[in-house]
Amino acid sequence: MKPEYQDRYEKFGLNVVYYRKRQRLTQLELAEYVGIDRSHISAIELGKVGVSFDVLFKLCDVLEIKPKELFDFRD
C-alpha cells in the first residue's frame, strides 16, 4: 500500500465498521459470512490492508449495500 493512499484505506475501513454495526454484526460474524478470518476484517477496518473484488462484493452482499457506499468517504 502506498503511503499517499493510507487515509483512503482508513476511510474505507471506517465505512466497513459503520455498515457492520448498522447490521448489528460482530467482526467474527461478518468474517464468517464473508469467508475470511476475523483478523482480516480487523485489518480492513483499521485500514491496514486492501480487499479483493471478491471480498468487496461479498462484504456488500452481507452488509446489504452497494459497493459505492463503501467508497463514499466522509470528511
PDB file of N, CA, C and O in Angstrom:
ATOM      1  N   MET A   1       0.845  -1.173   0.000  1.00  0.00           N
ATOM      2  CA  MET A   1       0.000   0.000   0.000  1.00  0.00           C
ATOM      3  C   MET A   1       0.894   1.242   0.000  1.00  0.00           C
ATOM      4  O   MET A   1       1.826   1.362   0.795  1.00  0.00           O
ATOM      5  N   LYS A   2       0.585   2.141  -0.899  1.00  0.00           N
ATOM      6  CA  LYS A   2       1.357   3.375  -0.972  1.00  0.00           C
ATOM      7  C   LYS A   2       0.929   4.316   0.152  1.00  0.00           C
ATOM      8  O   LYS A   2      -0.264   4.465   0.416  1.00  0.00           O
ATOM      9  N   PRO A   3       1.891   4.946   0.810  1.00  0.00           N
ATOM     10  CA  PRO A   3       1.576   5.834   1.938  1.00  0.00           C
ATOM     11  C   PRO A   3       0.592   6.948   1.591  1.00  0.00           C
ATOM     12  O   PRO A   3      -0.198   7.361   2.441  1.00  0.00           O
ATOM     13  N   GLU A   4       0.631   7.433   0.367  1.00  0.00           N
ATOM     14  CA  GLU A   4      -0.266   8.532  -0.001  1.00  0.00           C
ATOM     15  C   GLU A   4      -1.744   8.102  -0.059  1.00  0.00           C
ATOM     16  O   GLU A   4      -2.636   8.948  -0.122  1.00  0.00           O
ATOM     17  N   TYR A   5      -1.992   6.794  -0.036  1.00  0.00           N
ATOM     18  CA  TYR A   5      -3.368   6.300  -0.052  1.00  0.00           C
ATOM     19  C   TYR A   5      -3.848   5.810   1.311  1.00  0.00           C
ATOM     20  O   TYR A   5      -4.992   5.375   1.443  1.00  0.00           O
ATOM     21  N   GLN A   6      -2.995   5.874   2.317  1.00  0.00           N
ATOM     22  CA  GLN A   6      -3.335   5.360   3.643  1.00  0.00           C
ATOM     23  C   GLN A   6      -4.646   5.936   4.165  1.00  0.00           C
ATOM     24  O   GLN A   6      -5.460   5.205   4.730  1.00  0.00           O
ATOM     25  N   ASP A   7      -4.857   7.224   3.986  1.00  0.00           N
ATOM     26  CA  ASP A   7      -6.085   7.843   4.505  1.00  0.00           C
ATOM     27  C   ASP A   7      -7.326   7.265   3.835  1.00  0.00           C
ATOM     28  O   ASP A   7      -8.376   7.163   4.468  1.00  0.00           O
ATOM     29  N   ARG A   8      -7.221   6.891   2.580  1.00  0.00           N
ATOM     30  CA  ARG A   8      -8.367   6.304   1.870  1.00  0.00           C
ATOM     31  C   ARG A   8      -8.662   4.897   2.374  1.00  0.00           C
ATOM     32  O   ARG A   8      -9.822   4.508   2.509  1.00  0.00           O
ATOM     33  N   TYR A   9      -7.615   4.146   2.649  1.00  0.00           N
ATOM     34  CA  TYR A   9      -7.811   2.808   3.223  1.00  0.00           C
ATOM     35  C   TYR A   9      -8.500   2.922   4.584  1.00  0.00           C
ATOM     36  O   TYR A   9      -9.384   2.130   4.909  1.00  0.00           O
ATOM     37  N   GLU A  10      -8.085   3.916   5.376  1.00  0.00           N
ATOM     38  CA  GLU A  10      -8.678   4.106   6.699  1.00  0.00           C
ATOM     39  C   GLU A  10     -10.145   4.524   6.586  1.00  0.00           C
ATOM     40  O   GLU A  10     -10.981   4.050   7.355  1.00  0.00           O
ATOM     41  N   LYS A  11     -10.460   5.397   5.648  1.00  0.00           N
ATOM     42  CA  LYS A  11     -11.849   5.825   5.459  1.00  0.00           C
ATOM     43  C   LYS A  11     -12.710   4.668   4.965  1.00  0.00           C
ATOM     44  O   LYS A  11     -13.859   4.521   5.381  1.00  0.00           O
ATOM     45  N   PHE A  12     -12.154   3.852   4.080  1.00  0.00           N
ATOM     46  CA  PHE A  12     -12.857   2.653   3.625  1.00  0.00           C
ATOM     47  C   PHE A  12     -13.158   1.766   4.832  1.00  0.00           C
ATOM     48  O   PHE A  12     -14.278   1.283   4.995  1.00  0.00           O
ATOM     49  N   GLY A  13     -12.147   1.559   5.673  1.00  0.00           N
ATOM     50  CA  GLY A  13     -12.314   0.731   6.867  1.00  0.00           C
ATOM     51  C   GLY A  13     -13.372   1.260   7.807  1.00  0.00           C
ATOM     52  O   GLY A  13     -14.144   0.489   8.377  1.00  0.00           O
ATOM     53  N   LEU A  14     -13.414   2.575   7.975  1.00  0.00           N
ATOM     54  CA  LEU A  14     -14.435   3.175   8.834  1.00  0.00           C
ATOM     55  C   LEU A  14     -15.833   2.932   8.270  1.00  0.00           C
ATOM     56  O   LEU A  14     -16.785   2.746   9.028  1.00  0.00           O
ATOM     57  N   ASN A  15     -15.957   2.932   6.955  1.00  0.00           N
ATOM     58  CA  ASN A  15     -17.252   2.625   6.339  1.00  0.00           C
ATOM     59  C   ASN A  15     -17.645   1.177   6.592  1.00  0.00           C
ATOM     60  O   ASN A  15     -18.816   0.886   6.840  1.00  0.00           O
ATOM     61  N   VAL A  16     -16.681   0.269   6.531  1.00  0.00           N
ATOM     62  CA  VAL A  16     -16.974  -1.137   6.832  1.00  0.00           C
ATOM     63  C   VAL A  16     -17.483  -1.248   8.272  1.00  0.00           C
ATOM     64  O   VAL A  16     -18.468  -1.940   8.532  1.00  0.00           O
ATOM     65  N   VAL A  17     -16.817  -0.572   9.196  1.00  0.00           N
ATOM     66  CA  VAL A  17     -17.251  -0.584  10.602  1.00  0.00           C
ATOM     67  C   VAL A  17     -18.679  -0.051  10.717  1.00  0.00           C
ATOM     68  O   VAL A  17     -19.526  -0.659  11.371  1.00  0.00           O
ATOM     69  N   TYR A  18     -18.933   1.079  10.080  1.00  0.00           N
ATOM     70  CA  TYR A  18     -20.253   1.714  10.152  1.00  0.00           C
ATOM     71  C   TYR A  18     -21.352   0.756   9.681  1.00  0.00           C
ATOM     72  O   TYR A  18     -22.338   0.544  10.387  1.00  0.00           O
ATOM     73  N   TYR A  19     -21.180   0.184   8.496  1.00  0.00           N
ATOM     74  CA  TYR A  19     -22.209  -0.696   7.946  1.00  0.00           C
ATOM     75  C   TYR A  19     -22.303  -2.021   8.692  1.00  0.00           C
ATOM     76  O   TYR A  19     -23.382  -2.604   8.789  1.00  0.00           O
ATOM     77  N   ARG A  20     -21.174  -2.501   9.221  1.00  0.00           N
ATOM     78  CA  ARG A  20     -21.209  -3.729  10.038  1.00  0.00           C
ATOM     79  C   ARG A  20     -22.037  -3.494  11.290  1.00  0.00           C
ATOM     80  O   ARG A  20     -22.887  -4.310  11.645  1.00  0.00           O
ATOM     81  N   LYS A  21     -21.784  -2.378  11.955  1.00  0.00           N
ATOM     82  CA  LYS A  21     -22.517  -2.082  13.191  1.00  0.00           C
ATOM     83  C   LYS A  21     -23.989  -1.801  12.894  1.00  0.00           C
ATOM     84  O   LYS A  21     -24.858  -2.122  13.705  1.00  0.00           O
ATOM     85  N   ARG A  22     -24.270  -1.206  11.745  1.00  0.00           N
ATOM     86  CA  ARG A  22     -25.653  -0.950  11.363  1.00  0.00           C
ATOM     87  C   ARG A  22     -26.424  -2.262  11.222  1.00  0.00           C
ATOM     88  O   ARG A  22     -27.623  -2.316  11.499  1.00  0.00           O
ATOM     89  N   GLN A  23     -25.738  -3.309  10.794  1.00  0.00           N
ATOM     90  CA  GLN A  23     -26.340  -4.640  10.680  1.00  0.00           C
ATOM     91  C   GLN A  23     -26.266  -5.427  11.994  1.00  0.00           C
ATOM     92  O   GLN A  23     -26.722  -6.568  12.076  1.00  0.00           O
ATOM     93  N   ARG A  24     -25.686  -4.797  13.011  1.00  0.00           N
ATOM     94  CA  ARG A  24     -25.526  -5.424  14.334  1.00  0.00           C
ATOM     95  C   ARG A  24     -24.738  -6.730  14.267  1.00  0.00           C
ATOM     96  O   ARG A  24     -25.117  -7.742  14.857  1.00  0.00           O
ATOM     97  N   LEU A  25     -23.633  -6.675  13.530  1.00  0.00           N
ATOM     98  CA  LEU A  25     -22.756  -7.839  13.399  1.00  0.00           C
ATOM     99  C   LEU A  25     -21.450  -7.598  14.138  1.00  0.00           C
ATOM    100  O   LEU A  25     -20.958  -6.471  14.191  1.00  0.00           O
ATOM    101  N   THR A  26     -20.898  -8.646  14.702  1.00  0.00           N
ATOM    102  CA  THR A  26     -19.551  -8.566  15.261  1.00  0.00           C
ATOM    103  C   THR A  26     -18.555  -8.781  14.122  1.00  0.00           C
ATOM    104  O   THR A  26     -18.931  -9.198  13.027  1.00  0.00           O
ATOM    105  N   GLN A  27     -17.303  -8.495  14.390  1.00  0.00           N
ATOM    106  CA  GLN A  27     -16.269  -8.778  13.398  1.00  0.00           C
ATOM    107  C   GLN A  27     -16.248 -10.263  13.063  1.00  0.00           C
ATOM    108  O   GLN A  27     -16.096 -10.640  11.901  1.00  0.00           O
ATOM    109  N   LEU A  28     -16.399 -11.097  14.069  1.00  0.00           N
ATOM    110  CA  LEU A  28     -16.370 -12.540  13.856  1.00  0.00           C
ATOM    111  C   LEU A  28     -17.536 -12.987  12.973  1.00  0.00           C
ATOM    112  O   LEU A  28     -17.349 -13.793  12.062  1.00  0.00           O
ATOM    113  N   GLU A  29     -18.725 -12.472  13.236  1.00  0.00           N
ATOM    114  CA  GLU A  29     -19.882 -12.843  12.424  1.00  0.00           C
ATOM    115  C   GLU A  29     -19.694 -12.412  10.972  1.00  0.00           C
ATOM    116  O   GLU A  29     -19.954 -13.180  10.046  1.00  0.00           O
ATOM    117  N   LEU A  30     -19.236 -11.167  10.786  1.00  0.00           N
ATOM    118  CA  LEU A  30     -19.013 -10.681   9.424  1.00  0.00           C
ATOM    119  C   LEU A  30     -17.966 -11.535   8.723  1.00  0.00           C
ATOM    120  O   LEU A  30     -18.136 -11.912   7.564  1.00  0.00           O
ATOM    121  N   ALA A  31     -16.894 -11.834   9.425  1.00  0.00           N
ATOM    122  CA  ALA A  31     -15.834 -12.652   8.838  1.00  0.00           C
ATOM    123  C   ALA A  31     -16.368 -14.019   8.409  1.00  0.00           C
ATOM    124  O   ALA A  31     -16.038 -14.502   7.326  1.00  0.00           O
ATOM    125  N   GLU A  32     -17.184 -14.637   9.248  1.00  0.00           N
ATOM    126  CA  GLU A  32     -17.743 -15.951   8.911  1.00  0.00           C
ATOM    127  C   GLU A  32     -18.641 -15.866   7.686  1.00  0.00           C
ATOM    128  O   GLU A  32     -18.581 -16.737   6.817  1.00  0.00           O
ATOM    129  N   TYR A  33     -19.468 -14.837   7.602  1.00  0.00           N
ATOM    130  CA  TYR A  33     -20.362 -14.675   6.444  1.00  0.00           C
ATOM    131  C   TYR A  33     -19.584 -14.418   5.159  1.00  0.00           C
ATOM    132  O   TYR A  33     -19.966 -14.885   4.086  1.00  0.00           O
ATOM    133  N   VAL A  34     -18.483 -13.666   5.278  1.00  0.00           N
ATOM    134  CA  VAL A  34     -17.686 -13.321   4.097  1.00  0.00           C
ATOM    135  C   VAL A  34     -16.733 -14.457   3.726  1.00  0.00           C
ATOM    136  O   VAL A  34     -16.327 -14.581   2.570  1.00  0.00           O
ATOM    137  N   GLY A  35     -16.380 -15.280   4.707  1.00  0.00           N
ATOM    138  CA  GLY A  35     -15.481 -16.404   4.437  1.00  0.00           C
ATOM    139  C   GLY A  35     -14.018 -16.052   4.590  1.00  0.00           C
ATOM    140  O   GLY A  35     -13.160 -16.619   3.912  1.00  0.00           O
ATOM    141  N   ILE A  36     -13.731 -15.110   5.486  1.00  0.00           N
ATOM    142  CA  ILE A  36     -12.349 -14.729   5.781  1.00  0.00           C
ATOM    143  C   ILE A  36     -12.146 -14.759   7.292  1.00  0.00           C
ATOM    144  O   ILE A  36     -13.103 -14.913   8.051  1.00  0.00           O
ATOM    145  N   ASP A  37     -10.911 -14.613   7.717  1.00  0.00           N
ATOM    146  CA  ASP A  37     -10.582 -14.639   9.136  1.00  0.00           C
ATOM    147  C   ASP A  37     -10.978 -13.330   9.813  1.00  0.00           C
ATOM    148  O   ASP A  37     -10.964 -12.272   9.183  1.00  0.00           O
ATOM    149  N   ARG A  38     -11.329 -13.402  11.092  1.00  0.00           N
ATOM    150  CA  ARG A  38     -11.698 -12.207  11.848  1.00  0.00           C
ATOM    151  C   ARG A  38     -10.576 -11.183  11.855  1.00  0.00           C
ATOM    152  O   ARG A  38     -10.837  -9.981  11.802  1.00  0.00           O
ATOM    153  N   SER A  39      -9.333 -11.639  11.919  1.00  0.00           N
ATOM    154  CA  SER A  39      -8.203 -10.712  11.935  1.00  0.00           C
ATOM    155  C   SER A  39      -8.093  -9.944  10.622  1.00  0.00           C
ATOM    156  O   SER A  39      -7.594  -8.819  10.599  1.00  0.00           O
ATOM    157  N   HIS A  40      -8.558 -10.549   9.533  1.00  0.00           N
ATOM    158  CA  HIS A  40      -8.569  -9.851   8.244  1.00  0.00           C
ATOM    159  C   HIS A  40      -9.617  -8.743   8.255  1.00  0.00           C
ATOM    160  O   HIS A  40      -9.369  -7.652   7.742  1.00  0.00           O
ATOM    161  N   ILE A  41     -10.786  -9.012   8.835  1.00  0.00           N
ATOM    162  CA  ILE A  41     -11.814  -7.964   8.983  1.00  0.00           C
ATOM    163  C   ILE A  41     -11.248  -6.822   9.814  1.00  0.00           C
ATOM    164  O   ILE A  41     -11.429  -5.654   9.469  1.00  0.00           O
ATOM    165  N   SER A  42     -10.571  -7.148  10.896  1.00  0.00           N
ATOM    166  CA  SER A  42      -9.971  -6.129  11.742  1.00  0.00           C
ATOM    167  C   SER A  42      -8.972  -5.280  10.961  1.00  0.00           C
ATOM    168  O   SER A  42      -8.978  -4.053  11.064  1.00  0.00           O
ATOM    169  N   ALA A  43      -8.121  -5.930  10.186  1.00  0.00           N
ATOM    170  CA  ALA A  43      -7.120  -5.215   9.396  1.00  0.00           C
ATOM    171  C   ALA A  43      -7.779  -4.317   8.343  1.00  0.00           C
ATOM    172  O   ALA A  43      -7.301  -3.213   8.083  1.00  0.00           O
ATOM    173  N   ILE A  44      -8.869  -4.785   7.744  1.00  0.00           N
ATOM    174  CA  ILE A  44      -9.606  -3.968   6.771  1.00  0.00           C
ATOM    175  C   ILE A  44     -10.170  -2.739   7.476  1.00  0.00           C
ATOM    176  O   ILE A  44     -10.027  -1.616   6.990  1.00  0.00           O
ATOM    177  N   GLU A  45     -10.808  -2.955   8.615  1.00  0.00           N
ATOM    178  CA  GLU A  45     -11.430  -1.853   9.347  1.00  0.00           C
ATOM    179  C   GLU A  45     -10.412  -0.832   9.843  1.00  0.00           C
ATOM    180  O   GLU A  45     -10.730   0.351   9.968  1.00  0.00           O
ATOM    181  N   LEU A  46      -9.214  -1.272  10.121  1.00  0.00           N
ATOM    182  CA  LEU A  46      -8.152  -0.361  10.568  1.00  0.00           C
ATOM    183  C   LEU A  46      -7.402   0.288   9.408  1.00  0.00           C
ATOM    184  O   LEU A  46      -6.531   1.130   9.623  1.00  0.00           O
ATOM    185  N   GLY A  47      -7.734  -0.098   8.197  1.00  0.00           N
ATOM    186  CA  GLY A  47      -7.069   0.469   7.029  1.00  0.00           C
ATOM    187  C   GLY A  47      -5.668  -0.053   6.817  1.00  0.00           C
ATOM    188  O   GLY A  47      -4.833   0.623   6.217  1.00  0.00           O
ATOM    189  N   LYS A  48      -5.403  -1.252   7.305  1.00  0.00           N
ATOM    190  CA  LYS A  48      -4.063  -1.842   7.192  1.00  0.00           C
ATOM    191  C   LYS A  48      -3.878  -2.654   5.912  1.00  0.00           C
ATOM    192  O   LYS A  48      -2.750  -2.853   5.462  1.00  0.00           O
ATOM    193  N   VAL A  49      -4.984  -3.127   5.319  1.00  0.00           N
ATOM    194  CA  VAL A  49      -4.922  -3.944   4.113  1.00  0.00           C
ATOM    195  C   VAL A  49      -6.025  -3.531   3.148  1.00  0.00           C
ATOM    196  O   VAL A  49      -7.028  -2.936   3.542  1.00  0.00           O
ATOM    197  N   GLY A  50      -5.822  -3.855   1.894  1.00  0.00           N
ATOM    198  CA  GLY A  50      -6.859  -3.662   0.896  1.00  0.00           C
ATOM    199  C   GLY A  50      -7.678  -4.932   0.766  1.00  0.00           C
ATOM    200  O   GLY A  50      -7.405  -5.932   1.430  1.00  0.00           O
ATOM    201  N   VAL A  51      -8.680  -4.885  -0.094  1.00  0.00           N
ATOM    202  CA  VAL A  51      -9.519  -6.061  -0.297  1.00  0.00           C
ATOM    203  C   VAL A  51      -9.599  -6.388  -1.781  1.00  0.00           C
ATOM    204  O   VAL A  51      -9.487  -5.507  -2.634  1.00  0.00           O
ATOM    205  N   SER A  52      -9.792  -7.657  -2.071  1.00  0.00           N
ATOM    206  CA  SER A  52     -10.018  -8.080  -3.452  1.00  0.00           C
ATOM    207  C   SER A  52     -11.452  -7.742  -3.830  1.00  0.00           C
ATOM    208  O   SER A  52     -12.277  -7.451  -2.964  1.00  0.00           O
ATOM    209  N   PHE A  53     -11.742  -7.781  -5.118  1.00  0.00           N
ATOM    210  CA  PHE A  53     -13.110  -7.564  -5.553  1.00  0.00           C
ATOM    211  C   PHE A  53     -14.032  -8.640  -4.993  1.00  0.00           C
ATOM    212  O   PHE A  53     -15.175  -8.352  -4.639  1.00  0.00           O
ATOM    213  N   ASP A  54     -13.550  -9.867  -4.911  1.00  0.00           N
ATOM    214  CA  ASP A  54     -14.370 -10.949  -4.359  1.00  0.00           C
ATOM    215  C   ASP A  54     -14.814 -10.625  -2.934  1.00  0.00           C
ATOM    216  O   ASP A  54     -15.987 -10.779  -2.593  1.00  0.00           O
ATOM    217  N   VAL A  55     -13.872 -10.177  -2.108  1.00  0.00           N
ATOM    218  CA  VAL A  55     -14.193  -9.822  -0.723  1.00  0.00           C
ATOM    219  C   VAL A  55     -15.089  -8.587  -0.697  1.00  0.00           C
ATOM    220  O   VAL A  55     -16.050  -8.532   0.071  1.00  0.00           O
ATOM    221  N   LEU A  56     -14.784  -7.612  -1.518  1.00  0.00           N
ATOM    222  CA  LEU A  56     -15.599  -6.398  -1.588  1.00  0.00           C
ATOM    223  C   LEU A  56     -17.056  -6.732  -1.909  1.00  0.00           C
ATOM    224  O   LEU A  56     -17.969  -6.258  -1.234  1.00  0.00           O
ATOM    225  N   PHE A  57     -17.268  -7.545  -2.936  1.00  0.00           N
ATOM    226  CA  PHE A  57     -18.635  -7.882  -3.334  1.00  0.00           C
ATOM    227  C   PHE A  57     -19.353  -8.703  -2.262  1.00  0.00           C
ATOM    228  O   PHE A  57     -20.547  -8.518  -2.030  1.00  0.00           O
ATOM    229  N   LYS A  58     -18.627  -9.606  -1.613  1.00  0.00           N
ATOM    230  CA  LYS A  58     -19.233 -10.408  -0.548  1.00  0.00           C
ATOM    231  C   LYS A  58     -19.581  -9.526   0.650  1.00  0.00           C
ATOM    232  O   LYS A  58     -20.641  -9.693   1.254  1.00  0.00           O
ATOM    233  N   LEU A  59     -18.696  -8.587   0.996  1.00  0.00           N
ATOM    234  CA  LEU A  59     -18.993  -7.631   2.071  1.00  0.00           C
ATOM    235  C   LEU A  59     -20.291  -6.894   1.769  1.00  0.00           C
ATOM    236  O   LEU A  59     -21.152  -6.749   2.636  1.00  0.00           O
ATOM    237  N   CYS A  60     -20.419  -6.434   0.540  1.00  0.00           N
ATOM    238  CA  CYS A  60     -21.613  -5.688   0.149  1.00  0.00           C
ATOM    239  C   CYS A  60     -22.863  -6.550   0.219  1.00  0.00           C
ATOM    240  O   CYS A  60     -23.918  -6.081   0.645  1.00  0.00           O
ATOM    241  N   ASP A  61     -22.755  -7.803  -0.196  1.00  0.00           N
ATOM    242  CA  ASP A  61     -23.902  -8.716  -0.109  1.00  0.00           C
ATOM    243  C   ASP A  61     -24.337  -8.895   1.343  1.00  0.00           C
ATOM    244  O   ASP A  61     -25.523  -8.806   1.659  1.00  0.00           O
ATOM    245  N   VAL A  62     -23.377  -9.145   2.214  1.00  0.00           N
ATOM    246  CA  VAL A  62     -23.685  -9.389   3.628  1.00  0.00           C
ATOM    247  C   VAL A  62     -24.209  -8.122   4.300  1.00  0.00           C
ATOM    248  O   VAL A  62     -25.148  -8.180   5.094  1.00  0.00           O
ATOM    249  N   LEU A  63     -23.599  -6.973   3.982  1.00  0.00           N
ATOM    250  CA  LEU A  63     -23.986  -5.713   4.612  1.00  0.00           C
ATOM    251  C   LEU A  63     -25.204  -5.076   3.947  1.00  0.00           C
ATOM    252  O   LEU A  63     -25.731  -4.068   4.417  1.00  0.00           O
ATOM    253  N   GLU A  64     -25.643  -5.688   2.839  1.00  0.00           N
ATOM    254  CA  GLU A  64     -26.821  -5.218   2.107  1.00  0.00           C
ATOM    255  C   GLU A  64     -26.661  -3.773   1.628  1.00  0.00           C
ATOM    256  O   GLU A  64     -27.531  -2.927   1.830  1.00  0.00           O
ATOM    257  N   ILE A  65     -25.511  -3.524   0.983  1.00  0.00           N
ATOM    258  CA  ILE A  65     -25.215  -2.204   0.438  1.00  0.00           C
ATOM    259  C   ILE A  65     -24.633  -2.352  -0.961  1.00  0.00           C
ATOM    260  O   ILE A  65     -24.302  -3.456  -1.393  1.00  0.00           O
ATOM    261  N   LYS A  66     -24.514  -1.244  -1.655  1.00  0.00           N
ATOM    262  CA  LYS A  66     -23.861  -1.216  -2.961  1.00  0.00           C
ATOM    263  C   LYS A  66     -22.383  -0.893  -2.748  1.00  0.00           C
ATOM    264  O   LYS A  66     -22.038  -0.193  -1.796  1.00  0.00           O
ATOM    265  N   PRO A  67     -21.511  -1.390  -3.615  1.00  0.00           N
ATOM    266  CA  PRO A  67     -20.077  -1.132  -3.445  1.00  0.00           C
ATOM    267  C   PRO A  67     -19.741   0.356  -3.303  1.00  0.00           C
ATOM    268  O   PRO A  67     -18.851   0.719  -2.534  1.00  0.00           O
ATOM    269  N   LYS A  68     -20.439   1.204  -4.032  1.00  0.00           N
ATOM    270  CA  LYS A  68     -20.123   2.636  -3.968  1.00  0.00           C
ATOM    271  C   LYS A  68     -20.293   3.200  -2.563  1.00  0.00           C
ATOM    272  O   LYS A  68     -19.660   4.197  -2.216  1.00  0.00           O
ATOM    273  N   GLU A  69     -21.140   2.574  -1.752  1.00  0.00           N
ATOM    274  CA  GLU A  69     -21.347   3.071  -0.387  1.00  0.00           C
ATOM    275  C   GLU A  69     -20.095   2.913   0.473  1.00  0.00           C
ATOM    276  O   GLU A  69     -19.865   3.708   1.384  1.00  0.00           O
ATOM    277  N   LEU A  70     -19.296   1.905   0.192  1.00  0.00           N
ATOM    278  CA  LEU A  70     -18.046   1.742   0.948  1.00  0.00           C
ATOM    279  C   LEU A  70     -16.997   2.772   0.521  1.00  0.00           C
ATOM    280  O   LEU A  70     -16.026   3.017   1.237  1.00  0.00           O
ATOM    281  N   PHE A  71     -17.204   3.367  -0.649  1.00  0.00           N
ATOM    282  CA  PHE A  71     -16.254   4.359  -1.143  1.00  0.00           C
ATOM    283  C   PHE A  71     -16.770   5.783  -0.999  1.00  0.00           C
ATOM    284  O   PHE A  71     -16.134   6.721  -1.479  1.00  0.00           O
ATOM    285  N   ASP A  72     -17.899   5.955  -0.352  1.00  0.00           N
ATOM    286  CA  ASP A  72     -18.428   7.288  -0.099  1.00  0.00           C
ATOM    287  C   ASP A  72     -17.804   7.799   1.194  1.00  0.00           C
ATOM    288  O   ASP A  72     -18.371   7.669   2.279  1.00  0.00           O
ATOM    289  N   PHE A  73     -16.614   8.386   1.043  1.00  0.00           N
ATOM    290  CA  PHE A  73     -15.831   8.803   2.205  1.00  0.00           C
ATOM    291  C   PHE A  73     -16.360  10.096   2.785  1.00  0.00           C
ATOM    292  O   PHE A  73     -16.611  11.070   2.075  1.00  0.00           O
ATOM    293  N   ARG A  74     -16.519  10.075   4.094  1.00  0.00           N
ATOM    294  CA  ARG A  74     -16.926  11.278   4.826  1.00  0.00           C
ATOM    295  C   ARG A  74     -15.693  12.063   5.212  1.00  0.00           C
ATOM    296  O   ARG A  74     -14.658  11.491   5.555  1.00  0.00           O
ATOM    297  N   ASP A  75     -15.807  13.348   5.157  1.00  0.00           N
ATOM    298  CA  ASP A  75     -14.653  14.196   5.533  1.00  0.00           C
ATOM    299  C   ASP A  75     -14.688  14.597   6.979  1.00  0.00           C
ATOM    300  O   ASP A  75     -13.794  15.305   7.444  1.00  0.00           O
TER     301      ASP A  75
END
